[in-house]
């Protein structure tokens, strides 16, 4: 018989939030996914009543939880997480065999499930294949734009040619992105390699600066961060979308601020897609925060879905594409609203690049 991983390793490898409740529904143990779900460490969670962490809209759910011998399986229930906001949850509660009053709870919200790589449905599939149909119509004008930039560069001073170079580079990047999206029908993904996260942020800011959108952005970088594993063009597209959205979200607000922060974030990991493989650790976090009014609470669980947008002129494809690109890099993207502080946060978690340019598995 092979040696099996111990129970603690098995629990830590589960992508769902798992919480062990003792008598009185007090939190005794939680896996790393649960720490991320609640935004708190195990030390802070321990000892709290489960109903302090999850406020159920239906009081009958509290009554059912109190019956520690009754299993519960509930889908799409409304709840409020203090400091995070309203959520739609899928939840199971199972009594621990031969242990009176002990329960195991699993939790999952729809937006997080999609960010972790769950089935995104036929609607997303058809939306992300749209560029395959439109590629010819898009690439033709892109070629014209690139040619015009090259002609302008011949007439400009050396100090002004950086802008035309930026135009040409962005045209090339968009063309490559279209090529990658055309390959979605075959489930192929862009090759990944070591990427300097801070260089990618600076590049995204340069693009926004050229469009007059980058002035409000502040940086809080950890200079000790090693390279992440990602797609250079995909990562740049993700950052441009997130930063652009944040800038637009607080336009017109007094004291508008957008902060992009990088740091180590221990305990975040994804379950491996291959049976028997180790979980993928995501120790690098990039957070884009803005102090705008935030997303309508009714839409917060759907913002990564296609055609969901709060913009009058938006198509609702930007964050759907962000989620897809992040998922292709074995990363994770989440959204949360801090109502007390008045901040909206998008958190991007990515794996480290090893010396061989591969994610540690």
C-alpha positions, 0 to 999 in steps of 0.5 A: 500500500502506498503512503497517503498524505496525512489528513492535514495535507489533504484538507489544505489541498481542497480548493473549497473553503472547509471549516470544522465546527465544534459544539455550539458551532464554534470554529475549531479548524479551517483550511487555507481556502477558508482563510482566503474566503473570510479574509482572516487567518485561522488564529482570528477565526478560531473560537468565533461562532459560525453565525458571526462569520456568515450572516444568513438572510433566512433565519431558518438556516440558523435553526438548521445549523443548530441541529448538529445531527442533521446534514445540510446541502443548500445552493444559492443561499443569501448571506452577508460576510462582515467586512466583505458584503453580501454573497450567494453561497453554496454550502454543505454541513455534515455531522462528524461521525461518532462526535456529538456536536461536531460539524464540517462545513464547506462554502463556495460563492459563484464568483470565486468558483468561476475564478478558480476555474469552474465551468463558466458555461456556454455563454462565456464560451461563445463570447470569448470566441467572438474575436475569432469571427471578428479578427479579420475586421479588427486586424485590418484597421490595426495594421493601418494604425501601426503604419500611420504611427511609423510614418509619424515617427519619421517626422517627429523629434527623437523625444516624441518618438517614444509615443509612436513607439508605444502605439506600434507596440500596443498594436502588436500586443493587441494583434497577438492577443487576438491571435491567442483568443482565436485559439480558445476554441482548441483550449490552447493557452498562451505560453508562460514564463518568468515575468517581472510584476513591477515592470508589467505595472509600469508598462500598463501605467505608460499605456494609461498615461498616454491616454491621460488616465494614469495620473491618479495611480499610486504604487506600494511595491515590495521590491523583494518580490521574485518573478511570477509565472505568467504570460507577458502580454496576458498579464499586461492586458489584465493590469491595463483593464484593472487599472483603467476600471479603477481610474474610471470608477473614481472619476469625479470623486473628491480625493480620488485615489487608485493604489496598486500594491504588491506583496507576499501572501502566504496560504493561497493555493489552487487544487491541481487539475491533474489527479495526484499533483500537488496544489499550485501555490499562489504566494504573490498578490497584486491588489488594485484598489480605488476609493470610488463608490463601488459596484452595485451590490446586486451585481457584485457576484456577477462582475466576472461574467460576460455582458455584466457592466455598470458603464453606460458605454461598456460591453461587459467583456473586460473582466470576463477576459481578465478572469480567463487570462488569469486562469490561463496563468494558473492564477486567481482573481477576486473582488471585494468591497470594504464598505467601512473604509470605502475601498474596492479591491481586486486581488490577483494571486499568481504563482512564482516562476522557478529557475526553469521558468515553470510553476512549482507543483 
